Amino acid sequence: MSWFVYEVPEYHEDAARIEPFSDLRSRVLKVGGPAMADDLESVRENAAATADTPERPLRTPENPQVFPIPYADSMILVGFIFDLKREFRQLVVSPVEMPWLKDA
């Protein structure tokens, strides 16, 4: 999966949809079972590996915040918000381009 990575001061867009990854994983486990939860975990690991670079080290890649992105008619993709080790900076890691964040 390819990712778009944006460094931002803080990300609050549609904050009602943002939740901890652990909460999403628990819901997916109840609804879809262990295999789907494992798939979600591998997507998170892929996003963290893409985002975590020497220039932008992550504080906690294990439990980022997540937000749903409606895609097409039936799919929902999940984006991630990772905290950077630098204070008050975050990385938004999304499977879809979010050009309005480029100059944030």
N, C-alpha and C positions, 0 to 999 in steps of 0.2 A: 504494500500500500504506500502511495506517495503522500507526503504531508506538506502543508504550507505552514511555516513557522514565523510568528510575529512577536517581537519583543514590545511590550507595552508597560506603562506605569502601573495600571491596575485594570482589570477587565470586569465590568459590571453590566454589560449589555444584557437585558432581559434576565436580570438576576434571579427571577422566580424559577427559571429553568435550570439554574446551575446547582449542582449537588455534588457531594463527595463521591468518588469512584466506588468506595465500599458500599454505599447505599444502592447505587445502580447495580453493582455486581450481585448484591443480595436479592434484588428484584428479579434480575435475569435468572438467577439460580432457581428461584421459586417457579417462575413462569416457563423457562426454557430448559432447565435441567443443567447438570454438570458440564456437558459438552459445550453448550452455548456459553456458559460462564467461562470456561477455559478459552474459548475463542475470543471473548471479550478481553480476557487477561492478556492474551498474546497480542491483541491490537494495542493495548496499553503499553506493553513492553516495547513494541515496535515504535510507537510514538515517542516514548521516553528515550529510546536509543537514538532516534533521529534528533531530538531536541537537545539532549545532554552533550554539549561540546565543551572543550577547554575554555572557549570564550564565553560560554553561557552555562556554567555548571548549575545543575538543579539542586534545590534543597531537599525535596522529598518526591522522587519519581514514583514511589510505590502507591501513593494515594492522592492523585491529583483531583481537582474538581473537574466535572464533566458537564457537557451541555449537548443536547440533541440538535441535529441539523436535518430538517426535512429535505428529502432528496427524491426527485422523481415523484411518483404517486404513492408508492408503497414502502419505500425504504427509508430508514432513518439512520444516518451516520452519527457517530459520536465524536465530538471534539474534546480536547483536553486543555486544562489551564494548569500549568506548572509554575510553582514559585521558584524564582532564581535565588542564588545565595546572596546576591546584592539586594539590599533592602528595598522594598516597595517596587520591585520589578517582577513581571510575570512573562511567561511565554504562552501564547495562545497557539496551539497545535491543532490544525484543522485539515480534514480531508478535502475541503473545498476552499477555493481562493476567497479571501476576505480583504479586498484591496483597500478598503477604508481604514484598515489597521496599519498599513505600510508607514504612514507618517504620524502614528500615534505617539 
